[in-house]
């Protein structure tokens, strides 16, 4: 059996696992494209005999392709961020400041890390809304959630990403009304 035939068989046997790994990173409509791109990449390998653990290699390739896809989508998202940034507890200025600051490489990398650290369901909802532009209703239908739950996930994702970016000092805290009333400072 040739190395290529062995890789084909391993890919077919691992296809469902690859799809599951990818589904944790990208929206449902993108999964099949990433799985197929993984197969294309595997087929393009010239020295496949150097791969000692083909299944692990395929899973890592699929994960990297999904993350690359997410980064590209995040870039598109950052270009269109001004459309909708305020979710109840965060003011427009703070949200806009966070995403404008994410334009430089380190801040963007930190923002991607902040999104990756969100709980799985929250991350999925946040990415579907902010990256892919799904409506709350579409997200609710896709994920089997109520629109209220979707809205809460989006708000929580935005809040956690904002706090993460503050911790990394990419954005500065704006004084809150409560802080101003009590004479406190955010320094």
Number of C-alpha atoms within 10 A of each C-alpha: 5 8 13 15 10 13 20 15 12 14 21 13 12 16 19 12 14 25 20 14 18 24 20 16 21 22 20 16 10 14 21 14 14 23 27 14 16 24 19 11 14 20 13 10 12 9 8 15 12 10 14 9 8 17 18 13 13 23 22 15 20 25 23 15 20 26 17 12 16 19 16 13 17 21 17 14 19 17 13 13 17 14 9 13 19 16 16 8 10 14 13 15 11 17 21 16 14 22 22 18 16 21 15 10 10 13 20 21 13 17 24 18 14 19 21 16 15 18 12 13 13 22 22 25 26 26 24 21 20 23 21 16 15 16 14 20 15 16 22 18 13 15 15 10 15 14 16 12 14 26 20 16 20 23 20 19 24 24 16 16 23 24 17 19 23 14 12 14 11 22 21 17 15 13 12 12 9 9 12 11 8 8 8 11 11 10 7
